[in-house]
Amino acid sequence: MRRSDLGEFEEVVLLAVAALSPGAYSVVIAEELERETGNSVSTGAVHAALQRLEQKGYLRSELGEATAERGGRRKRLFTVTALGGRVLSDVRAVRNRLWDRIIPNIRLEWS
């Protein structure tokens, strides 16, 4: 596995960007994370994670078109880069291998 500097929150933000692409921006990402986790997620925390992920080269962004619903302001839209996609695939593979090694009886005891 390639060593990445991807934190847990950054991982779910990166996954949300991939799931919401091409319309991923901070507000809709925070809403998606709240819907999926059941926990409150601030747009400020998402915005900070997006900036870190972009600095690491896992995301790129561009300004979308101005819309009347946002008072003419443009949204910053995010997409996953090839490097970000490879990191997500690596993380998924490690998690899957570890889950596959857990004995089924132990899984039943958790539920």
C-alpha positions in Angstrom: 0.0 0.0 0.0 1.2 3.4 -0.8 1.6 5.5 2.3 -0.8 8.3 2.2 -1.4 11.2 4.6 -5.1 10.8 4.3 -7.0 11.3 7.6 -10.4 9.7 8.4 -12.4 12.8 7.8 -10.4 13.7 4.7 -11.2 10.2 3.4 -15.0 10.6 3.8 -14.8 14.1 2.2 -12.8 12.7 -0.7 -15.4 9.8 -1.1 -18.2 12.4 -1.0 -16.6 14.4 -3.7 -16.3 11.3 -5.9 -19.9 10.3 -5.2 -21.3 13.9 -5.9 -19.1 14.7 -8.8 -19.4 16.8 -11.0 -21.6 18.9 -8.6 -19.5 18.6 -5.5 -19.1 21.8 -3.4 -18.7 22.4 0.3 -22.4 22.9 1.3 -23.7 19.8 -0.6 -20.8 17.7 0.7 -21.6 18.7 4.3 -25.2 17.8 3.7 -24.3 14.5 2.2 -22.0 13.6 5.1 -24.7 14.5 7.6 -27.2 12.3 5.7 -24.8 9.4 5.6 -23.3 9.6 9.1 -26.2 11.1 11.1 -23.8 13.6 12.6 -23.7 17.3 12.2 -20.9 18.5 9.9 -20.0 22.1 9.5 -19.3 23.6 6.1 -16.2 25.2 7.7 -14.7 21.7 8.5 -15.5 20.5 5.1 -14.0 23.6 3.5 -10.8 23.1 5.5 -10.6 19.4 4.5 -11.2 20.3 0.8 -8.3 22.8 0.9 -6.0 20.2 2.5 -7.0 17.6 -0.1 -6.4 20.0 -2.9 -2.9 21.0 -1.5 -2.1 17.2 -1.4 -3.1 16.8 -5.0 -6.0 14.6 -4.3 -8.6 17.1 -5.6 -8.8 20.0 -8.0 -11.3 22.8 -8.1 -12.7 25.3 -10.5 -15.4 28.0 -10.2 -18.8 27.1 -11.6 -21.2 29.5 -13.2 -22.9 32.2 -11.1 -26.5 31.4 -10.2 -29.4 33.5 -9.1 -30.1 31.2 -6.1 -26.7 32.2 -4.7 -27.1 35.9 -5.4 -24.8 35.7 -8.4 -22.0 34.1 -6.5 -20.1 31.3 -8.1 -19.6 27.8 -6.5 -16.2 26.2 -6.2 -16.7 22.7 -7.6 -14.3 19.9 -6.7 -13.3 16.7 -8.6 -11.0 13.9 -7.6 -7.7 13.7 -9.4 -6.1 10.5 -10.6 -3.8 10.5 -7.5 -6.8 11.0 -5.3 -8.6 8.1 -7.0 -5.5 5.8 -6.5 -5.3 6.7 -2.8 -9.0 5.9 -2.3 -8.5 2.6 -4.1 -5.5 1.7 -2.0 -7.4 2.6 1.2 -10.4 0.5 0.1 -8.2 -2.5 -0.7 -6.5 -2.4 2.7 -9.9 -2.2 4.5 -11.4 -5.0 2.4 -8.4 -7.3 3.1 -8.7 -6.7 6.8 -12.5 -7.2 6.9 -12.1 -10.4 4.9 -9.7 -11.8 7.6 -12.2 -11.4 10.4 -13.8 -14.7 11.4 -17.6 -14.7 10.6 -18.5 -15.7 14.1 -16.9 -12.6 15.5 -18.9 -10.4 13.1 -22.1 -12.0 14.4 -21.2 -11.2 18.0 -20.9 -7.5 17.1 -24.5 -7.2 15.8 
